[in-house]
């Protein structure tokens, strides 16, 4: 059984670092090797306390566990492999952490403190369900396989970012009982988003939904550079810088979209150039609050007009698929991700194949990569383009929670005001008592 460590337990265990305070079964001055061994103890109380202490140590606690058990996590003959992986998941707060080896904060205040100390920006994931659960929302599961397990991405995240996740609401689950002992369990609906945030909690950029690994890494690198430049500015300069960054991103995105359509021989709409924003002088900055609506409204209207024209040109059912094919290289899985896919399903294991069968994972990977490529272009051109527009608008997002609410209401169409996430529409008759709703 996988053990879960509560926030209350973490708070209690954090006191272990204070002089004179101890927990039965764990010496206050336990060496890292002793502590990691206690984390794997058959004594439940001892194991729970040691896991909590390792988690409270942050990425250093994760590394201490890996230093002790790294080989056993992937050794096929290790009798403790599954328990090692389950324990590691609790230290990382991420399912399948043995493949990513990433430490995630679940307390945003702690993440901001770590960002302040390290000088790194925060990558804050918002999702349905919990990242350490197998059945979190579909996109977060894809993140764990295609992105976090990717060798280049996981290394970059360890080196350049503080990681944080927070659940927006539980992930809706559906179980189909075939009546003969067979059951199929899945999650249904929901979406996830990565925010790039500075040490004070101000959002810098966002990546909505699933991106292919190469596109995701490229955006992480660009956003990290932007966050570092933003950190060196203050006042009106920082706001102008961020607005200019998103305006440039909009221009680049719309030019790329138009270029993709041209490659496919699709008639191009007329795209108005997006002019540059001039940084205000000190005198102009004092009047900016009153004048920015007048100055920026034409820009927002022009950006919206461009988007409508581009969408219209891409309306053909197969156009998005053709666009995705142009960016297929951005969605290639690396060997680390493919290995995780094999490990999660014995049907993909090569040893289970008949001599005449081809590798069953090949077709699965090909289809998954095609889906990621399609998601990448749609998320970039449609959803992220809309977020760029919000940053360019007069009311530039400064509060992460308010921005996240807007994303889930306007982009993901799953507002908290709808407890059923659109799955129980009004005025739709089901012929089931109480429409099958249980509260």
C-alpha positions as CSV (number, residue, x, y, z in Angstrom):
1,X,0.0,0.0,0.0
2,X,1.3,3.4,-0.9
3,X,1.7,5.7,2.1
4,X,0.5,9.3,1.8
5,X,2.2,12.0,3.9
6,X,-0.1,14.8,5.0
7,X,0.7,18.5,5.4
8,X,0.2,18.1,9.1
9,X,2.8,15.3,9.2
10,X,5.2,17.5,7.3
11,X,4.7,20.3,9.7
12,X,5.3,18.0,12.7
13,X,8.4,16.5,11.1
14,X,9.8,19.9,10.3
15,X,10.4,20.3,14.0
16,X,13.0,17.6,13.8
17,X,15.6,20.2,12.9
18,X,15.0,22.1,16.1
19,X,17.4,21.3,19.0
20,X,16.0,18.9,21.6
21,X,13.0,17.7,19.5
22,X,12.8,14.2,18.2
23,X,10.4,11.5,17.0
24,X,10.4,8.0,18.3
25,X,12.2,5.7,16.0
26,X,14.3,8.4,14.3
27,X,17.4,9.9,15.8
28,X,17.4,13.7,15.6
29,X,20.9,13.6,14.2
30,X,20.3,10.7,11.8
31,X,22.8,10.5,8.9
32,X,21.4,10.6,5.4
33,X,22.0,6.9,4.9
34,X,20.3,6.0,8.1
35,X,17.3,8.3,7.3
36,X,16.9,6.9,3.8
37,X,17.0,3.4,5.3
38,X,14.3,4.3,7.8
39,X,12.1,5.6,4.9
40,X,12.0,2.0,3.7
41,X,11.4,0.5,7.1
42,X,8.7,-2.1,7.6
43,X,7.7,-0.1,10.6
44,X,4.9,2.1,9.3
45,X,5.4,4.9,11.8
46,X,9.1,5.0,11.3
47,X,8.8,5.0,7.5
48,X,6.2,7.7,7.5
49,X,8.3,10.0,9.7
50,X,11.5,9.4,7.7
51,X,9.7,10.1,4.4
52,X,8.3,13.3,5.8
53,X,11.7,14.4,7.0
54,X,13.3,13.7,3.6
55,X,10.5,15.7,1.9
56,X,10.9,18.6,4.3
57,X,14.6,18.8,3.2
58,X,13.5,19.6,-0.3
59,X,15.5,18.6,-3.3
60,X,18.4,17.7,-1.0
61,X,16.2,15.1,0.7
62,X,15.3,13.7,-2.7
63,X,18.9,13.4,-3.7
64,X,19.8,11.6,-0.5
65,X,17.2,9.0,-1.2
66,X,18.5,8.6,-4.8
67,X,22.1,8.3,-3.6
68,X,21.1,5.3,-1.5
69,X,18.6,3.6,-3.8
70,X,19.1,4.8,-7.4
71,X,20.1,1.4,-8.7
72,X,17.3,-0.5,-7.0
73,X,14.7,1.9,-8.6
74,X,15.3,0.5,-12.1
75,X,16.7,-3.0,-11.3
76,X,14.3,-5.6,-12.8
77,X,15.4,-8.2,-10.2
78,X,15.0,-5.8,-7.1
79,X,12.3,-7.2,-4.8
80,X,11.8,-3.8,-3.4
81,X,11.5,-1.9,-6.7
82,X,7.8,-1.1,-6.5
83,X,8.1,0.0,-2.8
84,X,11.1,2.1,-3.6
85,X,9.2,3.9,-6.4
86,X,6.2,4.4,-4.2
87,X,8.3,5.9,-1.5
88,X,10.1,8.2,-3.9
89,X,6.7,9.4,-5.2
90,X,5.9,10.6,-1.7
91,X,9.2,12.5,-1.4
92,X,8.8,14.1,-4.8
93,X,5.0,14.5,-4.7
94,X,4.9,13.2,-8.3
95,X,3.7,9.9,-9.7
96,X,6.5,8.0,-11.6
97,X,9.2,10.2,-10.0
98,X,11.8,7.5,-10.6
99,X,11.6,8.5,-14.3
100,X,11.8,12.3,-13.8
101,X,13.6,12.6,-10.4
102,X,12.0,16.0,-9.9
103,X,11.1,17.6,-6.6
104,X,7.8,19.5,-6.5
105,X,6.6,21.9,-3.9
106,X,2.9,21.8,-3.0
107,X,3.1,24.9,-0.8
108,X,3.3,28.0,-2.9
109,X,4.8,30.1,-0.1
110,X,7.6,27.6,0.2
111,X,8.1,27.6,-3.5
112,X,8.4,31.4,-3.6
113,X,10.9,31.2,-0.7
114,X,13.0,28.7,-2.6
115,X,12.8,30.9,-5.7
116,X,13.9,33.9,-3.8
117,X,16.9,32.0,-2.3
118,X,18.0,30.4,-5.5
119,X,17.3,33.2,-8.0
120,X,15.3,30.8,-10.1
121,X,11.8,31.4,-11.5
122,X,8.9,29.0,-10.6
123,X,7.2,26.6,-12.9
124,X,3.8,26.3,-11.4
125,X,1.5,23.6,-12.7
126,X,-2.3,23.8,-12.2
127,X,-4.2,20.6,-12.8
128,X,-7.3,18.6,-12.1
129,X,-6.5,15.9,-9.5
130,X,-3.1,15.5,-7.9
131,X,0.2,15.1,-9.6
132,X,1.1,12.1,-7.3
133,X,-2.0,10.2,-8.2
134,X,-2.2,7.8,-11.2
135,X,-5.5,9.1,-12.2
136,X,-4.9,12.9,-12.3
137,X,-6.3,14.6,-15.4
138,X,-5.2,13.3,-18.8
139,X,-2.8,16.1,-19.7
140,X,-1.0,15.9,-16.4
141,X,-0.4,12.2,-17.0
142,X,0.9,13.0,-20.4
143,X,3.2,15.6,-18.8
144,X,4.7,12.9,-16.5
145,X,5.4,10.6,-19.5
146,X,6.4,13.0,-22.4
147,X,7.8,16.0,-20.6
148,X,9.0,15.4,-17.0
149,X,10.6,12.0,-17.9
150,X,12.3,13.5,-20.9
151,X,16.1,13.5,-20.1
152,X,16.8,17.0,-21.4
153,X,13.7,18.6,-19.9
154,X,14.1,17.0,-16.5
155,X,17.7,18.2,-16.3
156,X,16.8,21.7,-17.4
157,X,14.0,21.9,-14.8
158,X,16.3,20.7,-12.0
159,X,18.9,23.3,-13.0
160,X,16.8,26.3,-13.9
161,X,13.4,26.2,-12.1
162,X,11.7,25.7,-8.8
163,X,8.8,23.3,-9.4
164,X,5.3,23.7,-7.8
165,X,1.9,22.1,-8.4
166,X,-1.6,22.8,-7.2
167,X,-4.8,21.1,-7.8
168,X,-7.7,23.2,-9.1
169,X,-10.3,20.6,-8.3
170,X,-10.6,16.8,-8.3
171,X,-10.3,15.0,-11.6
172,X,-13.6,13.5,-12.7
173,X,-13.3,9.7,-13.1
174,X,-15.5,7.3,-15.0
175,X,-15.6,3.5,-14.6
176,X,-17.1,1.3,-17.3
177,X,-18.2,-2.1,-15.9
178,X,-18.6,-4.6,-18.7
179,X,-20.4,-7.0,-16.4
180,X,-18.1,-10.0,-16.8
181,X,-15.4,-8.9,-14.3
182,X,-13.7,-6.5,-16.8
183,X,-13.6,-2.8,-15.9
184,X,-12.2,0.2,-17.6
185,X,-11.3,3.2,-15.5
186,X,-10.5,6.6,-17.0
187,X,-10.6,10.3,-16.2
188,X,-12.9,12.5,-18.2
189,X,-12.6,16.2,-19.2
190,X,-10.3,18.7,-17.6
191,X,-7.1,20.5,-18.6
192,X,-3.7,21.6,-17.1
193,X,-1.5,24.6,-17.5
194,X,2.1,25.5,-16.6
195,X,2.8,29.1,-15.4
196,X,6.2,30.7,-15.3
197,X,6.2,32.8,-12.2
198,X,8.7,35.0,-10.4
199,X,9.7,34.8,-6.8
200,X,7.0,37.2,-5.7
201,X,4.3,35.1,-7.4
202,X,3.7,37.4,-10.4
203,X,3.0,35.5,-13.6
204,X,5.4,36.0,-16.5
205,X,4.2,33.6,-19.1
206,X,2.0,30.5,-19.5
207,X,1.9,27.2,-21.5
208,X,-1.7,26.0,-21.6
209,X,-2.3,22.3,-22.2
210,X,0.1,19.7,-23.8
211,X,3.1,20.7,-25.8
212,X,5.6,18.4,-27.5
213,X,8.9,17.9,-25.6
214,X,11.0,20.0,-28.0
215,X,8.5,22.9,-28.1
216,X,8.1,22.7,-24.3
217,X,11.8,22.9,-23.7
218,X,12.2,25.8,-26.1
219,X,9.5,27.7,-24.4
220,X,11.0,27.0,-20.9
221,X,14.3,28.3,-22.0
222,X,12.8,31.5,-23.5
223,X,10.6,32.1,-20.5
224,X,13.5,31.6,-18.0
225,X,15.6,34.2,-19.9
226,X,12.6,36.5,-19.8
227,X,12.0,36.0,-16.1
228,X,15.6,36.7,-15.3
229,X,15.5,40.0,-17.3
230,X,12.2,40.9,-15.7
231,X,13.7,40.4,-12.2
232,X,16.2,43.2,-12.9
233,X,13.5,45.8,-13.6
234,X,11.2,47.8,-11.3
235,X,8.0,49.8,-11.5
236,X,6.8,51.0,-14.9
237,X,9.8,49.6,-16.6
238,X,8.9,46.0,-15.6
239,X,5.3,46.4,-16.7
240,X,6.4,47.9,-20.0
241,X,9.0,45.1,-20.5
242,X,6.5,42.4,-19.9
243,X,3.9,43.9,-22.2
244,X,6.5,44.3,-24.9
245,X,7.6,40.7,-24.5
246,X,4.0,39.4,-25.0
247,X,3.4,41.7,-27.9
248,X,6.6,40.4,-29.5
249,X,5.4,36.8,-28.9
250,X,2.1,37.6,-30.4
251,X,3.7,39.0,-33.5
252,X,6.0,36.0,-33.8
253,X,3.2,33.6,-33.2
254,X,0.9,35.2,-35.9
255,X,3.8,35.4,-38.4
256,X,4.6,31.7,-37.8
257,X,0.9,30.7,-38.2
258,X,0.7,32.6,-41.4
259,X,3.9,31.1,-42.7
260,X,2.6,27.6,-41.9
261,X,-0.6,28.2,-43.8
262,X,1.5,29.5,-46.8
263,X,3.5,26.2,-46.7
264,X,0.3,24.3,-47.1
265,X,-0.9,26.5,-49.9
266,X,-3.8,27.8,-47.9
267,X,-5.0,31.3,-48.9
268,X,-3.5,33.8,-46.4
269,X,-5.5,36.4,-44.7
270,X,-4.3,40.0,-44.5
271,X,-2.2,40.3,-41.3
272,X,-1.6,43.7,-39.9
273,X,1.9,44.3,-38.5
274,X,2.0,44.6,-34.7
275,X,3.8,47.8,-33.9
276,X,6.3,48.1,-31.1
277,X,5.4,49.6,-27.7
278,X,7.6,52.6,-26.8
279,X,8.7,52.6,-23.2
280,X,7.1,55.6,-21.4
281,X,9.1,58.5,-19.9
282,X,8.8,59.2,-16.2
283,X,6.2,61.9,-16.9
284,X,4.2,59.6,-19.3
285,X,4.4,56.8,-16.7
286,X,2.5,59.0,-14.2
287,X,-0.3,59.3,-16.7
288,X,-0.2,55.7,-17.9
289,X,-3.0,54.4,-15.7
290,X,-5.5,56.8,-17.3
291,X,-4.2,56.8,-20.9
292,X,-3.3,53.1,-21.5
293,X,-6.8,52.1,-22.4
294,X,-6.9,54.6,-25.2
295,X,-3.4,53.7,-26.4
296,X,-3.8,50.0,-26.3
297,X,-7.4,49.4,-27.3
298,X,-6.5,49.7,-31.1
299,X,-3.7,47.2,-30.6
300,X,-6.0,44.7,-28.9
301,X,-8.6,45.1,-31.7
302,X,-6.0,44.5,-34.3
303,X,-4.6,41.4,-32.6
304,X,-8.1,40.0,-32.4
305,X,-8.8,40.7,-36.0
306,X,-5.6,38.9,-37.1
307,X,-6.5,35.9,-35.0
308,X,-10.0,35.7,-36.5
309,X,-8.6,35.9,-40.0
310,X,-6.0,33.1,-39.2
311,X,-8.6,30.9,-37.6
312,X,-10.9,31.3,-40.6
313,X,-8.1,30.2,-42.9
314,X,-7.5,27.2,-40.8
315,X,-11.1,26.1,-40.4
316,X,-10.8,23.2,-42.8
317,X,-11.1,20.0,-40.9
318,X,-7.7,18.7,-42.1
319,X,-5.9,22.0,-41.8
320,X,-4.9,21.6,-38.2
321,X,-3.6,18.1,-38.8
322,X,-1.5,19.4,-41.7
323,X,-0.2,22.2,-39.5
324,X,0.7,19.6,-36.9
325,X,2.7,17.6,-39.4
326,X,4.8,20.7,-40.1
327,X,5.9,20.6,-36.4
328,X,6.1,16.8,-36.0
329,X,9.8,17.2,-34.8
330,X,8.6,19.1,-31.8
331,X,6.7,16.1,-30.5
332,X,9.3,13.4,-30.7
333,X,9.5,11.2,-27.5
334,X,13.0,10.4,-26.2
335,X,14.1,7.0,-24.9
336,X,13.4,7.9,-21.3
337,X,9.8,8.6,-22.1
338,X,9.4,5.4,-24.2
339,X,10.9,3.4,-21.3
340,X,8.4,4.8,-18.9
341,X,5.6,4.0,-21.3
342,X,6.8,0.4,-21.4
343,X,7.1,0.2,-17.7
344,X,3.5,1.4,-17.2
345,X,2.0,-1.3,-19.4
346,X,3.2,-4.9,-19.6
347,X,1.4,-5.2,-23.0
348,X,4.2,-3.0,-24.4
349,X,7.0,-5.1,-23.0
350,X,9.2,-6.5,-25.7
351,X,9.6,-9.8,-23.7
352,X,5.8,-10.4,-24.0
353,X,5.8,-10.3,-27.8
354,X,5.4,-13.3,-30.0
355,X,8.3,-13.9,-32.4
356,X,6.2,-12.8,-35.4
357,X,4.9,-9.6,-33.8
358,X,6.4,-6.2,-34.3
359,X,7.1,-4.0,-31.3
360,X,3.6,-3.0,-30.0
361,X,4.9,0.3,-28.6
362,X,5.9,1.6,-32.1
363,X,2.3,2.3,-33.2
364,X,1.4,3.7,-29.7
365,X,4.3,6.2,-29.8
366,X,3.5,7.2,-33.4
367,X,-0.1,8.0,-32.5
368,X,0.8,9.7,-29.2
369,X,3.4,11.9,-31.0
370,X,0.8,12.9,-33.7
371,X,-1.6,13.9,-31.0
372,X,1.0,15.9,-29.2
373,X,2.0,17.7,-32.4
374,X,-1.7,18.6,-33.0
375,X,-2.1,19.8,-29.4
376,X,1.1,21.8,-29.6
377,X,0.0,23.9,-32.6
378,X,-3.6,24.4,-31.3
379,X,-2.5,25.3,-27.8
380,X,0.2,27.7,-29.1
381,X,-1.8,29.4,-31.8
382,X,-5.2,29.5,-30.1
383,X,-4.9,29.3,-26.3
384,X,-1.5,30.8,-25.7
385,X,-2.2,33.5,-28.2
386,X,-5.2,34.5,-26.1
387,X,-3.0,34.6,-23.0
388,X,-0.5,36.8,-24.8
389,X,-3.3,39.2,-25.6
390,X,-4.3,39.4,-21.9
391,X,-0.8,40.5,-21.0
392,X,-0.8,43.1,-23.7
393,X,-4.2,44.5,-22.6
394,X,-4.6,47.4,-20.2
395,X,-5.3,45.0,-17.3
396,X,-2.0,43.1,-17.4
397,X,-2.3,40.0,-15.1
398,X,-0.4,40.4,-11.9
399,X,-2.2,37.9,-9.7
400,X,-1.7,34.2,-10.5
401,X,-4.9,33.0,-8.9
402,X,-7.0,35.6,-10.8
403,X,-5.2,34.6,-14.0
404,X,-5.8,30.9,-13.4
405,X,-9.5,31.5,-12.8
406,X,-9.7,33.3,-16.1
407,X,-7.9,30.5,-17.9
408,X,-10.2,27.8,-16.6
409,X,-13.3,29.9,-17.2
410,X,-12.5,31.4,-20.7
411,X,-10.0,29.0,-22.2
412,X,-10.6,25.6,-20.7
413,X,-14.4,26.2,-20.2
414,X,-14.4,24.4,-16.9
415,X,-15.3,27.0,-14.4
416,X,-15.6,26.3,-10.7
417,X,-19.2,27.6,-10.8
418,X,-20.1,24.4,-12.7
419,X,-19.7,21.4,-10.2
420,X,-20.3,18.9,-13.0
421,X,-17.8,20.3,-15.6
422,X,-20.4,20.4,-18.3
423,X,-21.1,16.6,-18.0
424,X,-24.7,17.2,-16.6
425,X,-26.2,19.8,-18.9
426,X,-29.5,21.4,-18.0
427,X,-32.6,20.5,-19.9
428,X,-31.1,17.2,-21.1
429,X,-33.3,14.2,-20.2
430,X,-31.5,11.0,-19.1
431,X,-34.3,8.7,-18.0
432,X,-32.3,7.9,-14.9
433,X,-33.5,8.7,-11.4
434,X,-32.1,12.1,-10.3
435,X,-30.3,12.1,-13.7
436,X,-27.8,9.8,-12.1
437,X,-26.5,12.5,-9.8
438,X,-25.4,11.6,-6.3
439,X,-24.4,14.3,-3.8
